[in-house]
């Protein structure tokens, strides 16, 4: 059987309305984009990765940065994020797409590997995630931990048929919201040791100045103990 090519897409842009240029903000003196790239390089079960960035002039600084660092990237539509990651995935010949975003700088890279292994063992799965959307339209996990693994043919099919702005902005949303199609979904159940450490309204995402202050304080503790080799439980233990 031909090996499936697993490509990771990391969505990034300069034009966040609530926290402009957040990917170049520093947490514990490391730029968010650099932190994510360094950790993505540690993921064992991906064949390649690229940064999915908009082609607008505002994002030229980001493109120049990635060029200097010799990091793969694809430039596409700013608002049609689905199209951007599909065209990027096509460029790098994806069969399976792992989807991360720069909103989540402390995402668990070891959980990515675990989820990839489980995804490959499952039959005909379209969508596999750890955020709860695979079993409910309502989010039931903290923001900032999201990992999605998607059959690439499914994403391409959605792009051909979907026109609604919401689905184009949030690439995987059609899979778990729409009742018009029958997709095969699976939820990655988090370890009980992790779940019991969740606090009400926990945010591990970077969307506001308050998030930046919190993550900077938290990551200083994480980095002191684990450097860049931390998992979600390590992060939660530092709260």
FISE-204136 format. One record per residue (C-alpha): x, y, z; residue number from 1. Coordinates in nm, 3 decimals. Layout:
BEGIN
+---------+---------+---------+-----+
:       u :       v :       w : pos :
+---------+---------+---------+-----+
:       X :       Y :       Z : NUM :
...
+---------+---------+---------+-----+
//
This chain:
BEGIN
+---------+---------+---------+-----+
:       u :       v :       w : pos :
+---------+---------+---------+-----+
:   0.000 :   0.000 :   0.000 :   1 :
:   0.133 :   0.344 :  -0.093 :   2 :
:   0.237 :   0.550 :   0.207 :   3 :
:   0.010 :   0.848 :   0.271 :   4 :
:   0.190 :   1.182 :   0.261 :   5 :
:   0.124 :   1.375 :   0.581 :   6 :
:   0.162 :   1.751 :   0.554 :   7 :
:   0.117 :   2.001 :   0.835 :   8 :
:  -0.034 :   2.341 :   0.762 :   9 :
:   0.022 :   2.627 :   1.007 :  10 :
:  -0.205 :   2.925 :   0.942 :  11 :
:  -0.047 :   3.264 :   1.009 :  12 :
:  -0.118 :   3.628 :   0.927 :  13 :
:  -0.019 :   3.978 :   1.033 :  14 :
:  -0.366 :   4.131 :   1.031 :  15 :
:  -0.534 :   4.021 :   1.354 :  16 :
:  -0.779 :   4.296 :   1.449 :  17 :
:  -0.758 :   4.240 :   1.825 :  18 :
:  -0.381 :   4.186 :   1.843 :  19 :
:  -0.204 :   4.305 :   1.525 :  20 :
:   0.130 :   4.140 :   1.438 :  21 :
:   0.073 :   3.883 :   1.713 :  22 :
:   0.288 :   3.621 :   1.539 :  23 :
:   0.589 :   3.847 :   1.599 :  24 :
:   0.499 :   3.912 :   1.961 :  25 :
:   0.739 :   3.750 :   2.205 :  26 :
:   0.662 :   3.514 :   2.487 :  27 :
:   0.964 :   3.465 :   2.709 :  28 :
:   1.175 :   3.647 :   2.446 :  29 :
:   1.084 :   3.402 :   2.165 :  30 :
:   0.870 :   3.519 :   1.874 :  31 :
:   0.545 :   3.322 :   1.856 :  32 :
:   0.610 :   3.219 :   1.494 :  33 :
:   0.963 :   3.101 :   1.581 :  34 :
:   0.841 :   2.905 :   1.882 :  35 :
:   0.587 :   2.721 :   1.669 :  36 :
:   0.833 :   2.649 :   1.386 :  37 :
:   1.098 :   2.515 :   1.624 :  38 :
:   0.845 :   2.284 :   1.788 :  39 :
:   0.682 :   2.170 :   1.464 :  40 :
:   1.027 :   2.054 :   1.349 :  41 :
:   1.023 :   1.808 :   1.641 :  42 :
:   0.706 :   1.632 :   1.518 :  43 :
:   0.810 :   1.286 :   1.401 :  44 :
:   0.523 :   1.166 :   1.185 :  45 :
:   0.481 :   1.449 :   0.934 :  46 :
:   0.657 :   1.443 :   0.598 :  47 :
:   0.669 :   1.820 :   0.558 :  48 :
:   0.506 :   2.141 :   0.676 :  49 :
:   0.427 :   2.484 :   0.537 :  50 :
:   0.304 :   2.815 :   0.670 :  51 :
:  -0.024 :   2.922 :   0.505 :  52 :
:  -0.014 :   3.302 :   0.479 :  53 :
:  -0.220 :   3.564 :   0.292 :  54 :
:  -0.084 :   3.719 :  -0.026 :  55 :
:  -0.173 :   4.075 :   0.078 :  56 :
:   0.106 :   4.335 :   0.105 :  57 :
:   0.051 :   4.355 :   0.479 :  58 :
:   0.193 :   4.002 :   0.505 :  59 :
:   0.510 :   4.072 :   0.303 :  60 :
:   0.703 :   4.111 :   0.630 :  61 :
:   0.600 :   3.758 :   0.726 :  62 :
:   0.694 :   3.620 :   0.383 :  63 :
:   1.035 :   3.789 :   0.403 :  64 :
:   1.090 :   3.645 :   0.749 :  65 :
:   1.008 :   3.293 :   0.628 :  66 :
:   1.236 :   3.337 :   0.328 :  67 :
:   1.524 :   3.435 :   0.554 :  68 :
:   1.458 :   3.133 :   0.774 :  69 :
:   1.419 :   2.905 :   0.468 :  70 :
:   1.077 :   2.787 :   0.583 :  71 :
:   0.820 :   2.655 :   0.334 :  72 :
:   0.515 :   2.874 :   0.290 :  73 :
:   0.220 :   2.922 :   0.060 :  74 :
:   0.051 :   3.256 :  -0.006 :  75 :
:  -0.319 :   3.260 :  -0.083 :  76 :
:  -0.648 :   3.430 :  -0.009 :  77 :
:  -0.668 :   3.625 :   0.318 :  78 :
:  -1.037 :   3.557 :   0.383 :  79 :
:  -1.085 :   3.224 :   0.204 :  80 :
:  -0.868 :   3.027 :   0.446 :  81 :
:  -1.003 :   2.696 :   0.317 :  82 :
:  -0.876 :   2.774 :  -0.032 :  83 :
:  -0.541 :   2.887 :   0.109 :  84 :
:  -0.472 :   2.562 :   0.293 :  85 :
:  -0.607 :   2.342 :   0.013 :  86 :
:  -0.387 :   2.507 :  -0.249 :  87 :
:  -0.093 :   2.489 :  -0.011 :  88 :
:  -0.165 :   2.124 :   0.055 :  89 :
:  -0.177 :   2.060 :  -0.319 :  90 :
:   0.161 :   2.228 :  -0.363 :  91 :
:   0.315 :   1.992 :  -0.109 :  92 :
:   0.116 :   1.691 :  -0.234 :  93 :
:  -0.076 :   1.616 :   0.085 :  94 :
:  -0.286 :   1.303 :   0.136 :  95 :
:  -0.350 :   1.389 :   0.499 :  96 :
:  -0.344 :   1.743 :   0.636 :  97 :
:  -0.262 :   1.828 :   0.996 :  98 :
:  -0.406 :   2.171 :   1.070 :  99 :
:  -0.260 :   2.406 :   1.333 : 100 :
:  -0.286 :   2.781 :   1.374 : 101 :
:  -0.053 :   3.048 :   1.511 : 102 :
:  -0.323 :   3.140 :   1.763 : 103 :
:  -0.210 :   2.841 :   1.969 : 104 :
:   0.161 :   2.877 :   2.052 : 105 :
:   0.163 :   2.610 :   2.325 : 106 :
:  -0.002 :   2.335 :   2.122 : 107 :
:   0.113 :   1.984 :   2.220 : 108 :
:   0.343 :   1.856 :   1.944 : 109 :
:   0.365 :   1.513 :   2.107 : 110 :
:  -0.012 :   1.487 :   2.096 : 111 :
:   0.012 :   1.560 :   1.722 : 112 :
:   0.226 :   1.249 :   1.677 : 113 :
:  -0.007 :   1.037 :   1.891 : 114 :
:  -0.309 :   1.155 :   1.694 : 115 :
:  -0.142 :   1.088 :   1.359 : 116 :
:  -0.070 :   0.729 :   1.461 : 117 :
:  -0.431 :   0.680 :   1.571 : 118 :
:  -0.565 :   0.845 :   1.254 : 119 :
:  -0.365 :   0.605 :   1.037 : 120 :
:  -0.510 :   0.306 :   1.222 : 121 :
:  -0.869 :   0.418 :   1.170 : 122 :
:  -1.053 :   0.331 :   0.847 : 123 :
:  -1.189 :   0.600 :   0.615 : 124 :
:  -1.181 :   0.880 :   0.871 : 125 :
:  -1.244 :   1.228 :   0.730 : 126 :
:  -1.181 :   1.431 :   1.043 : 127 :
:  -1.002 :   1.366 :   1.372 : 128 :
:  -0.969 :   1.632 :   1.641 : 129 :
:  -0.905 :   1.685 :   2.011 : 130 :
:  -1.127 :   1.992 :   2.058 : 131 :
:  -1.462 :   1.818 :   2.093 : 132 :
:  -1.608 :   1.924 :   1.757 : 133 :
:  -1.595 :   1.567 :   1.629 : 134 :
:  -1.869 :   1.471 :   1.874 : 135 :
:  -2.049 :   1.802 :   1.925 : 136 :
:  -2.104 :   2.130 :   1.741 : 137 :
:  -2.038 :   2.304 :   2.071 : 138 :
:  -1.681 :   2.337 :   2.187 : 139 :
:  -1.615 :   2.154 :   2.512 : 140 :
:  -1.239 :   2.196 :   2.543 : 141 :
:  -1.022 :   2.497 :   2.634 : 142 :
:  -0.914 :   2.721 :   2.348 : 143 :
:  -0.552 :   2.687 :   2.245 : 144 :
:  -0.508 :   2.309 :   2.236 : 145 :
:  -0.660 :   2.246 :   1.892 : 146 :
:  -0.519 :   1.978 :   1.665 : 147 :
:  -0.712 :   1.870 :   1.356 : 148 :
:  -0.619 :   1.589 :   1.116 : 149 :
:  -0.820 :   1.583 :   0.795 : 150 :
:  -0.833 :   1.361 :   0.490 : 151 :
:  -0.712 :   1.595 :   0.215 : 152 :
:  -0.961 :   1.468 :  -0.043 : 153 :
:  -1.237 :   1.576 :   0.193 : 154 :
:  -1.104 :   1.931 :   0.214 : 155 :
:  -1.078 :   1.954 :  -0.164 : 156 :
:  -1.433 :   1.828 :  -0.202 : 157 :
:  -1.562 :   2.089 :   0.042 : 158 :
:  -1.379 :   2.369 :  -0.140 : 159 :
:  -1.544 :   2.270 :  -0.469 : 160 :
:  -1.896 :   2.285 :  -0.328 : 161 :
:  -1.905 :   2.530 :  -0.036 : 162 :
:  -1.976 :   2.901 :  -0.088 : 163 :
:  -2.083 :   3.025 :   0.257 : 164 :
:  -1.831 :   3.271 :   0.401 : 165 :
:  -1.824 :   3.110 :   0.745 : 166 :
:  -1.716 :   2.773 :   0.607 : 167 :
:  -1.445 :   2.934 :   0.394 : 168 :
:  -1.311 :   3.130 :   0.691 : 169 :
:  -1.309 :   2.831 :   0.927 : 170 :
:  -1.185 :   2.549 :   0.701 : 171 :
:  -1.297 :   2.243 :   0.895 : 172 :
:  -1.630 :   2.380 :   1.020 : 173 :
:  -1.838 :   2.241 :   0.732 : 174 :
:  -1.735 :   1.889 :   0.828 : 175 :
:  -1.879 :   1.900 :   1.179 : 176 :
:  -2.166 :   2.147 :   1.125 : 177 :
:  -2.324 :   2.048 :   0.794 : 178 :
:  -2.592 :   1.780 :   0.781 : 179 :
:  -2.590 :   1.773 :   0.402 : 180 :
:  -2.286 :   1.549 :   0.386 : 181 :
:  -2.203 :   1.238 :   0.581 : 182 :
:  -1.847 :   1.262 :   0.703 : 183 :
:  -1.678 :   1.012 :   0.927 : 184 :
:  -1.558 :   1.192 :   1.239 : 185 :
:  -1.355 :   1.075 :   1.537 : 186 :
:  -1.273 :   1.246 :   1.865 : 187 :
:  -0.936 :   1.213 :   2.036 : 188 :
:  -1.010 :   1.159 :   2.403 : 189 :
:  -0.775 :   1.351 :   2.626 : 190 :
:  -0.615 :   1.178 :   2.923 : 191 :
:  -0.809 :   1.213 :   3.250 : 192 :
:  -0.499 :   1.360 :   3.416 : 193 :
:  -0.520 :   1.643 :   3.164 : 194 :
:  -0.896 :   1.699 :   3.182 : 195 :
:  -0.905 :   1.725 :   3.561 : 196 :
:  -0.656 :   2.012 :   3.544 : 197 :
:  -0.876 :   2.222 :   3.316 : 198 :
:  -1.006 :   2.530 :   3.491 : 199 :
:  -1.321 :   2.720 :   3.397 : 200 :
:  -1.266 :   2.950 :   3.098 : 201 :
:  -0.904 :   2.838 :   3.055 : 202 :
:  -0.747 :   3.012 :   2.755 : 203 :
:  -0.417 :   2.891 :   2.610 : 204 :
:  -0.474 :   3.084 :   2.289 : 205 :
:  -0.330 :   3.418 :   2.173 : 206 :
:  -0.600 :   3.658 :   2.064 : 207 :
:  -0.580 :   3.962 :   2.292 : 208 :
:  -0.327 :   4.164 :   2.490 : 209 :
:  -0.453 :   3.992 :   2.806 : 210 :
:  -0.378 :   3.653 :   2.645 : 211 :
:  -0.026 :   3.771 :   2.564 : 212 :
:   0.040 :   3.878 :   2.924 : 213 :
:  -0.095 :   3.547 :   3.057 : 214 :
:   0.094 :   3.329 :   2.807 : 215 :
:   0.418 :   3.517 :   2.864 : 216 :
:   0.394 :   3.457 :   3.238 : 217 :
:   0.297 :   3.091 :   3.188 : 218 :
:   0.557 :   3.012 :   2.924 : 219 :
:   0.840 :   3.148 :   3.140 : 220 :
:   0.756 :   2.874 :   3.393 : 221 :
:   0.719 :   2.609 :   3.121 : 222 :
:   1.046 :   2.704 :   2.950 : 223 :
:   1.238 :   2.706 :   3.277 : 224 :
:   1.137 :   2.344 :   3.341 : 225 :
:   1.108 :   2.189 :   2.997 : 226 :
:   1.269 :   2.426 :   2.744 : 227 :
:   1.087 :   2.348 :   2.415 : 228 :
:   1.015 :   1.984 :   2.499 : 229 :
:   0.682 :   2.024 :   2.676 : 230 :
:   0.342 :   1.863 :   2.640 : 231 :
:  -0.004 :   1.982 :   2.743 : 232 :
:   0.014 :   1.825 :   3.087 : 233 :
:   0.346 :   2.001 :   3.150 : 234 :
:   0.181 :   2.332 :   3.060 : 235 :
:  -0.118 :   2.268 :   3.287 : 236 :
:   0.113 :   2.177 :   3.574 : 237 :
:   0.268 :   2.523 :   3.545 : 238 :
:  -0.061 :   2.710 :   3.582 : 239 :
+---------+---------+---------+-----+
//
